[in-house]
Amino acid sequence: MRFGGVRRCIAPFVCAFSLMRLLLPFCFAGIGKMMQKSGMTPELEQLYSHIASKRPVQRSKFKEWMKVMDAKSDYSNILKKQTAELGLAYDEETGRLKYTKDFEPVPISYEICYVRHGKTAGNTEPRVYQGQVDYPENALNEIGLQQAEDAAKLLDKAVADGWKPDLIVYSPLSRAKNTGEAFAKLHPDIPTETMDSTAEMAFGEWDNMMVKDVDPEDTAHLFYLDQNSLVKADKPHVLTYEGNREIPAENFVDMLIRMKGALLAINEHEKVKGKTDAKVAIYGHSMAGAALLILV
């Protein structure tokens, strides 16, 4: 069955995208839940509880930060225009997004199988904000490599059942690309494309910082505690492995805009355009996947 163009999602396991018009906070809920599961120690659990208890202070700082941003660049009005163009709106108190009556799914001409990358050290407690970084600790670990192989076998079964991608799209980040290569090597006849626009959300100076090491009162925590889509770091991340290239921070609205562009660009790909039954496998990330789920 086809729902809004998305057939199925494979993380290290298969999960159906039922794609009802979900409440957007649901798309972020897994982040907070993941921080309460694998590898959690009593000390970390206590620390995360302390961070959560500081939410009133974090929210107060968020309001002040918004005032500063408005003074610099009319931030609120820009966000209102951006979200309206997506058929969304945001709550000024929490930064959460919601659908408006004007929302329309991004018009895509193909079915999607979206595959999140396998496990990395950054996905293991104590977790980090793992965005557009590709340091050794962001690569697939032993578990992640096995998950990539397992996911490849699952999608290979789908191929045997008649769902064969016309195109494989990779995020440029190695953890996603290597996950996809496990499947691509089984089907060397399927063309592949690396698309920068499918990369993970950029967290700026928070990138690769352990959540536990971020000031408990920092607004960074609102991203997963409140599903705040507006908050972002003030400073860029500096990539030491690329000559200190700076990656500016994004908020989740930026991620949505970028993913919409990626979906529309795939419409025009030579392996997709003009086909009535095109199928595309996309290998990406959690927040990029959340954006896709919202948009289609």
C-alpha positions in Angstrom: 0.0 0.0 0.0 1.2 3.5 -0.8 0.9 6.3 1.7 1.8 9.8 0.5 4.6 8.3 -1.6 6.4 6.6 1.3 6.3 2.9 1.2 8.4 1.8 4.2 11.1 3.0 6.5 14.1 0.8 7.5 16.2 1.9 10.5 18.1 -1.2 11.7 14.6 -2.6 11.5 11.5 -2.1 9.2 8.8 0.2 10.4 5.8 1.3 8.4 5.2 5.0 7.8 1.4 5.1 8.2 1.6 8.8 7.3 -1.6 9.9 8.9 -1.4 13.7 9.6 0.6 13.1 12.7 1.1 15.8 15.3 4.6 17.1 14.6 5.9 16.8 18.2 5.6 13.0 17.6 8.4 13.2 15.1 10.8 14.4 17.7 9.6 12.2 20.6 12.0 9.4 19.8 15.0 11.6 20.7 14.0 12.0 24.3 13.0 8.4 24.6 16.2 7.1 23.1 18.1 9.0 25.8 16.2 6.9 28.4 17.2 3.5 27.0 20.3 1.9 25.6 23.4 2.3 27.8 21.7 4.5 30.4 23.4 4.5 33.8 21.9 5.7 37.0 24.3 8.6 37.0 23.2 9.6 33.5 19.6 9.1 34.3 19.9 11.4 37.3 21.8 14.0 35.2 19.1 14.0 32.4 16.4 14.3 35.0 18.3 17.4 36.4 18.5 18.8 32.9 14.7 18.3 32.4 14.0 20.0 35.7 15.6 23.2 34.3 13.0 23.4 31.5 11.4 26.6 32.9 14.8 28.3 32.8 15.5 27.0 29.3 12.1 28.3 28.1 12.8 31.7 29.7 16.1 31.9 27.9 14.5 30.9 24.7 12.1 33.8 24.9 15.0 36.2 25.5 17.0 34.6 22.7 14.0 35.2 20.3 13.9 38.8 21.3 17.6 39.2 20.5 17.2 37.4 17.2 14.3 39.6 16.2 16.4 42.7 17.0 19.1 41.4 14.7 17.1 40.0 11.7 13.3 40.1 12.3 13.7 36.4 13.0 10.1 35.7 14.0 8.6 37.2 10.9 11.0 35.3 8.7 10.1 32.1 10.5 6.3 32.9 10.1 6.8 33.3 6.4 8.9 30.2 6.0 6.5 28.0 8.0 3.5 29.4 6.2 5.0 28.5 2.8 5.3 24.9 4.1 1.7 24.9 5.3 2.8 25.0 8.9 2.8 27.4 11.9 4.6 27.5 15.2 3.7 28.0 18.8 5.5 31.1 20.1 5.8 29.8 23.6 7.2 26.3 22.8 8.5 26.6 19.3 6.5 23.5 18.3 5.2 23.2 14.8 1.7 22.4 13.7 -0.1 21.9 10.4 -2.4 24.6 9.1 -5.5 24.2 6.9 -3.3 25.2 3.9 -0.9 22.3 4.3 -0.3 20.3 1.2 2.1 17.3 0.9 5.1 17.9 -1.2 4.2 16.6 -4.7 6.5 13.7 -5.4 6.2 11.4 -8.4 7.9 8.3 -6.8 7.6 5.9 -3.9 10.2 6.2 -1.1 12.0 3.7 1.1 13.7 5.8 3.7 16.5 4.2 5.6 18.1 5.7 8.7 21.8 5.0 9.2 23.0 2.3 11.6 24.4 2.8 15.1 27.4 5.0 15.8 29.4 5.9 18.9 27.4 9.2 18.8 24.2 7.3 19.1 25.4 5.5 22.2 25.1 6.8 25.7 26.4 9.3 26.6 24.9 10.7 23.4 26.0 13.6 21.3 24.3 16.1 19.1 25.2 14.3 15.9 24.5 16.6 12.9 26.6 17.4 9.9 29.9 16.0 11.3 32.0 13.1 10.0 34.6 12.5 12.6 35.7 8.9 13.3 33.3 8.7 16.2 30.4 9.5 13.8 31.2 6.4 11.6 29.2 3.2 11.9 30.4 1.1 14.9 30.4 -2.7 14.9 26.7 -2.8 15.8 25.9 -0.2 13.1 27.8 -2.1 10.4 25.8 -5.2 11.2 22.6 -3.2 11.2 23.5 -1.9 7.7 23.9 -5.5 6.5 20.6 -6.5 8.2 18.8 -3.6 6.6 20.2 -4.4 3.2 18.9 -7.9 3.5 15.4 -6.6 4.5 15.3 -4.3 1.5 16.7 -7.1 -0.7 13.6 -9.1 0.3 11.4 -6.2 -0.8 13.2 -6.3 -4.2 12.4 -10.0 -4.5 8.8 -9.1 -3.8 8.8 -6.6 -6.7 9.8 -3.3 -5.0 13.2 -2.5 -6.7 14.5 1.1 -6.4 15.2 2.9 -9.7 17.6 5.1 -7.7 19.5 5.0 -4.4 20.1 8.4 -2.8 22.8 8.8 -0.2 23.4 11.6 2.4 27.0 12.7 2.0 27.8 11.7 5.6 29.6 8.4 5.8 27.3 6.8 8.5 24.4 7.1 6.0 26.3 6.4 2.9 28.0 3.3 4.3 24.6 2.0 5.4 23.3 2.4 1.9 26.4 0.8 0.3 25.6 -2.4 2.1 22.4 -2.7 -0.1 24.0 -1.1 -3.2 26.6 -3.8 -3.4 23.9 -6.4 -3.7 22.4 -4.5 -6.7 25.3 -2.8 -8.6 22.9 -2.2 -11.5 20.9 0.4 -9.5 22.3 3.9 -10.0 23.3 5.9 -6.9 23.4 9.6 -6.2 24.9 11.5 -3.3 22.8 14.6 -2.4 24.1 17.2 0.1 20.5 18.3 0.7 19.7 15.0 2.4 22.4 15.5 5.1 21.5 15.6 8.8 20.4 18.8 10.4 23.4 21.0 11.4 23.6 21.7 15.1 26.4 24.3 14.9 28.5 24.6 18.0 26.4 21.9 19.6 27.5 19.4 17.0 29.4 16.4 18.6 28.9 17.8 22.1 27.7 15.3 24.6 24.2 16.2 25.8 25.3 15.7 29.4 28.1 18.2 28.9 25.8 21.0 27.7 24.9 23.5 30.4 21.6 22.2 32.0 20.1 25.7 31.4 21.0 25.9 27.8 18.3 26.2 25.2 19.9 23.3 23.3 17.9 20.9 25.5 14.6 22.3 24.3 15.2 20.7 20.9 14.4 17.3 22.4 12.5 18.2 25.6 10.0 20.5 24.0 10.4 19.5 20.3 11.3 23.2 19.8 11.7 23.7 16.0 13.1 27.3 16.2 16.0 27.1 18.6 19.5 26.8 17.2 23.1 27.4 18.2 24.5 30.9 17.9 27.9 29.8 16.6 28.9 27.4 13.8 30.7 24.1 14.1 34.3 24.2 12.9 35.3 21.1 11.0 38.9 20.5 12.0 39.2 17.7 9.4 38.3 20.1 6.6 40.7 23.1 7.2 38.4 24.5 9.9 35.5 25.0 7.5 32.5 26.4 9.4 29.1 24.8 9.3 26.4 27.3 10.4 23.7 26.0 12.7 20.2 25.2 11.4 16.8 25.0 13.2 14.3 22.3 12.2 12.5 24.7 9.9 15.7 25.0 7.9 15.8 21.2 7.8 12.3 21.1 6.5 13.0 23.6 3.7 16.2 21.7 2.7 14.4 18.4 2.6 11.6 19.8 0.6 14.1 20.9 -2.0 15.7 17.4 -2.0 12.4 15.7 -2.6 11.5 18.1 -5.5 15.0 17.6 -7.0 14.6 13.9 -7.0 11.4 14.4 -9.1 13.6 15.8 -11.8 16.3 13.1 -11.7 16.7 11.3 -15.0 16.0 7.9 -13.4 12.7 9.2 -11.9 11.3 11.9 -14.2 8.6 10.7 -16.5 8.1 7.3 -14.8 4.7 6.5 -13.4 6.0 3.9 -10.9 9.4 5.2 -9.9 10.9 4.0 -6.6 13.7 5.6 -4.6 15.7 4.4 -1.6 17.0 7.3 0.5 19.7 6.6 3.1 19.8 9.4 5.7 19.3 10.5 9.3 16.8 10.9 12.1 15.9 14.6 11.7 16.1 14.5 8.0 13.7 11.5 8.1 11.4 13.4 10.5 11.3 16.3 8.0 10.4 13.9 5.2 7.6 12.3 7.3 6.1 15.7 8.0 6.4 16.9 4.4 4.8 14.0 2.5 
